[in-house]
């Protein structure tokens, strides 16, 4: 198929003839086996499109503003831009990335809570006026460096922090909002709405209900002071589950209809990140080292196993929490992988733990899972690997490059995009759509193993 542009920045493999994602993974594993066995991602861009359709189906009144920090892959930015998403950015590099894809400045929110003066000035120079603010010190910086900005006051709710750990709380408390609004009025800075701070791990739909109720109070305060309050940002916290989306929609929309009916002219937005990308990316990693340990090492005088003791394995991978599994450092659970290996169905499973290559005690990817016995050089495949996994390594290593990303899309998904009016050829200017050919004549099926 002809490429979309003459000078693309990356190619997207078009899967035809029944080629499945597992075939693509197996194909690239076969290629890596012949070379250096580097970890790699496979990104199915059709998943992002389908997630957008789910969002539009269940949350039609709420426009998504994609959280770029979740996954800043240029392909993700470009496809979501073509789908009509806005974007939230936390720093200058994210702002530059989004602007390089031609996103209008009015569709960008500079959401970083603690902003550098130079980056506020960059936003002002580039017409990025929507900024998030939750304290007076930040407000005064913004008033000096970007007096024409339009602020979203970030509000934390008691429900979003049930344990009362204030050290982990972001956002202005409801009782402090009036003072912040009064300060904005004195400084001549516009306040145009509210951003609800909700944890990305939130699973309680009532947290959203509570947050929207608080937002209504802040809107009333702002309007009393003469601000034109017209944006409600219900924040993040969307995991990607369609069930969760339905629950949140059923809980949120009746409250929105009461507090922010269409007659108010308030635009309702949200900041999904993981929702769009988590299930779109699959990560394949290689086993580079293996150790056999006693099941209860704390109770053993020696590390050797007794004759009748079942072994426990520690496997070391060529990616860890200082690289593609960095989400583990924020206490995100990494689910057990599949094994890319011919293994009989009745093969014994052993208690196993998975570690990154650094040798650091913190570099534990999976604490416990059941796997067949693996050998050095075997491959593990992690699904749902698209969130917080493609940033720069926290401990840069010269031994291997960051995992390469192979972009694919099925012909069915591509033509469904066409049918829904998705791609304008001038929008997807960096895509080169090419048929994907399996280079190997043999592919192995991955074996799914329960945690």
N, C-alpha and C positions, 0 to 999 in steps of 0.2 A: 504494500500500500504506500502511496506517496506520502512523504513527510509533510507536516503541517507548515513548516517554514524551511527556507533554504539554509538558515544558520541556527539550528537548534542548540540548546545547551545540554540537553540530555534526551535519550531515546526511551520510548515506552514500548515494550514488547506486546504485540497484539496476539492474544492466545486464541488460536483457531483449531478446528478439527477435534474438539473434545479435550484439548490439552488443559490439565488442571494445575492448580497451584502446587500440589505435591510433586507433580512432574517437573515443574520449574525448579523447585528446591533440590530435588534429586539430581537434576541435570547440572546445577551449579556445584553441588557437592562432588559429583564425579569430576568436574573440572578442577576443583580445589584439591582433590586427592592427588591429582597429577602434578600439582605445583606446591604451594606453601601452606595449604590448609588454613587460610585466613577466614575468620568469621565474616558473615555477610547477612544483609537484610534482603527480603523480597517484599516489595510494597505493592499490594493490589489496589490500584486507584479506584477500581469499581466499588470497593467497599466504602470509600469516602462518599461516592455518589449515592449509594444506597442509604448510608447514614443520614445524608442530607434529605433524602426523600422521607425517611422516618421522622426526622425533625419537622419537616414541613407538614407532615400528616398529623402529628400529635401536638405540635406547638405552632400552629399557623400564625398566631398573632404576635409571636415573639421572634425578632430577628436575631440570628446568631452572630456574635462577634468572636471569631476564633482566637483562642489564647495561643499566641505564637510560641511562647516559651515551652509549651507542651511538646512541640515537634516543629522545628523550623526548616524542614526539608522544602526546598524551592518548589518541588512538584506539588506538595500539599498546599502551599500558598497559592500557587497558580490555579489549581483545580477549584479550591474554595472561592477564590476571587471570581472565577467564571460562574460559579454557582450563586454569586450574589452576597457572599458573607462579608461582614465587616471584620476588623481585626483589632485585638488589644495587644500592645507591645509594652515590655517592661524596661527597655533600654534603647540606646541609640542604634546598636547593630540591628536589632529587630525592626526599628523604624525604617532604617535604610533598606533592609531586605524587602519589607512590604512595599515601600515606595518604588523600589526597582521593578516591581511588577505592575506599576501603573495604578495602584490603588489610590483613589481620591483621598485627600487629606481629611475630608469630613467623614470618611468611613474608618478612621483610625482613632483609637483611644490610647493615650499614653498613660498606662495604668500603674507604672512603678510607684510604690508608696514613698520610697526615699530616693529622690532624683538628684543627680548631679546638676550643678548650675549650668555647666556647659551643655548638658543634654536638654535642659529646659530651653536654653537659648536656641538650640538646634530645632526643637519643636516649633518655637515661635517663628524662626526664619523660614521654615518649610510649611507653614500654615496649618500645623497640627494643633488645634485649639482645645480639643477635649482632653482634659487632664483629670486624674483622680487625686484627691487630697483628703487627709484625715486628721491633720493637726495644724496648729497655728504656725509653728516654725516652717513647715512646708508651704503653708499659705503665703507667708511673707516672702519666701524665696520666689514663688511663682509670681507674686505681684510685682516684684522687681524685674524679673527676667522675661516674663510673658504676661504683661498687663492686659492683653486682649484675649486671654484664655477663657475657657468656659469650663467650670468645675463640676465634677460629680463628687459629692461628699460621700466618702466611704463610711458606712455605718456597720458596726459590729452589733450583733444581737446576743442576748444572754443565751438564747437557745442554741446558737452556733458554738458556744463554748460551755457545755454543761458541767464540766469539771472545775470551772472557775480558775483555770490556769492562765492568769493574765499575762504571763510572760510570752504566751503563744498567741495572744489576741492582736489582730490587726483591725483597724477601723476605729472611728470615733464612737464613743458610747452615746446612747440616745440623750442622756442628760447633759452631755457636753456639746451637743450639736448647736444649740442656740447661740452659745458663745462663739463658736466657729463661724456661724452665719453672720453674726453681728460684726466680727472682725473682717470678714469678706466685704461686708457692706461699707465699712469704714475705709478699707483699702481700695474700693472701687473695682473689685474683681467680681465677675459674673458667676453665679451659681445656677446651673441649669437642671440639676437632678440629683439622684441618689444612686449610689452603687452599694448593693448588699454584699457584705463579705460572708461567704459561706464556704466551709471547708470542702476541699475537693473530694474528701472521703465521706461526705455527708450521705446518709442513707435514709434520713427521716424527712418525709415530705412536709411535716409540720414546721420544720425549721424555716422553710420557704414562706409558709403562711405567716409565721411570726415576723419574719424579716419584712414582708410586704406591709404588714400592719405598722411596723416601726417607720418604714419609708413614708407612709402616708402622714405620719406625725411630722416628719422632717419637711415634707412638701408643704404642709400647712404653715410651719414656722417660716419657711422661705417665702411663701407667697405673701404672708403678713408683712414681710420686710420689703416687698416689691420685686423679688426675683421672679423671672419667668421660668418656672420649673416645668420641664417638658420631657425629661428622659428618666425612665426607671430601669436600672440595670439589676436584674435579679441574680447576677453573679455566676459562679461556676458550680461544681459539684455533680456534673453529669457524667456518669460512669461509662455509658455506652449501651446499657441494657434497655431494650425496648419496654420491658415491664416497668423499670424505674421511670422511664419517660412518661408512660401512661399514668403512673401513680402521681408524679409531680404535676402533670397537667391537670389531672382530676382534682388535685388539692389546690393548685395555684390559681387556675383560671377563674373559678367562682369568686375568690378573694379579689383578684385583679378587677373583675367586672364590677365589684362593689366599690372598691377604693379608687380605681383608675378606669372608669368606663370610657368608651370611645369618645364621648362628648367632651372629655377633658383635653383631648388632643395630645395625651402623653404617649410617647413612643416607648414600647416595652422591648428591651433587649436582654440577652444573656451571653455568657462567655464559655460555651462548651469547648473543651480541648480534647481530653481523652475520648470523649464521645465520638469524635470524627476519626481519630487516627489509631487508637489502641488496637483494634482488631484488623486494621489494614496492613500492619507490618508483622512479619514473621522473621525471627532471628535464628540463624544456624551457627552453632559454635562447635569447636573441636576439643576433645579430651586430650590434654597435653601431659598429664601426670596422674598417677593413681597410687593410693595407699590403702592398705588393709589394716583396720584397727579393731580392738576388742569392743564389744557392744557397750560395756560399762568401763571405760578406761579409768574413771575416777576410783573404782574399786579394785583395780588390777595393780599388783606389784610390778608386773612386767607387761609389755605391750603384746607379747606373743599370745596367740590364741591357744586355748586348750583343745584337745582333739575333737571334742563334741560341740564346741562352741560355734555358733553361726557367725560368719564374718560381717563386719560393717565396712563399707567402702567410702573413702573420700576421693572425689574426683576433682581435678584442677582443670579449669577451662581457659581458653585463650581470650575470654572477655569476663570482666568482673564488675563489682559495684563502683569502681573508679572509672568505668567506661560505659558500656551499653546497659548495664544493670544499675545505674546510678539512682534510679527511683527507689531502690532498696534502702538507701540511706535516709529517705524520708518515711521509712516504715511501710512502704508499699509491699504487699505480698507478691512474691514471684512464684507463679504456679509451676508445678512439675512439668518437665519437658516431655516430648516424645523422643523415642530412640530411633535413629535412622540406621537400622541394622536388621539383617535377616535373623530372626529369633523365633524359635518354636513357641506356640501358644502356651505350652505347659512348662516353659523354661522357668526356673526358680527366680523369685524376686528377692532382692536384698536391701536392707536398710542402707541408704546412701545419703551423703551430703555433697553439695556442689560448691566449689570455691573458685574465685578468680585467680589470676596468675601472680598477684603481687606478693603473696605470702603473709599479708597483713591479717590479723585476727578479725578485723572488720570486713574483710573481703569475702564474706560468705553469701553466696547467691541464693541457695536453697538449704535450709537447715536440715530438713528430713524429707525423703521421698523413697519410694520403692522402685527399684530399677533392676533389670537383669544385669549380670556382671558385664562390665564394659572393659574395653582395652584402649590403650593409648592410640589415638588416631580415629576413634569412633566419633560419630557426630550426634549432637543433641539439637532438637528443634523446639524453640519456644514460640508459641502462638501469643497473640495479644501483646506484642512487643513494641508498639508504636508510640507509647507515651513516655516522655522524659528519658529517651534512650539514644537520641542522635546528636547530643551536644558534644562539645569538646571534652576529651578525657580529663578527669580531675587529676590524674597522675600521668602526664604525657610520657609515652614510651617510644623509643626509637626502634624497638624490635619489630613492630608490625603497625601498619597503617590503620586508621579507623575503618570499621567494617564498610564495605561498599554496599550501595543500595541499588538493587535491580528493580526497575519499575515495570509493572505489567498491568494489562487490563484485558478482560475477555472481550471477544467481538460482540457478544450479547450486551454486555454493559456499555460498550462504546456506542452501539447503535441505539440503545435506550436513551443514552445521553443526547444523541442527535434528535431522537423523536420528541424529547421534552424541551427542545430548543436550548440545550445546554451550551455547546461550545460555539463561540464565534472565533473564526480562524485568526482574527487579530488579537484575541484574548489569550489563547493558548499558544503564544508566539514562541515559547521555548521548547515545545514538544516536538519530537520527531517520532511519529507512529510507524513502527516497522513490524512485519510479521515475526513472531517468535518461533524459532526452530529448535527442536530438541537435538543437541549435538551428539548425545549418546544413544546407543541402540537399546540400552538396558537401564531401567530405573527401578529403584528399590522403594518399597512402601514403608512409610514410617510407622512404628508401632506405638500406639498410645498407651501410656502406662499411668494408672491412677496414683495420686499423691499418697 
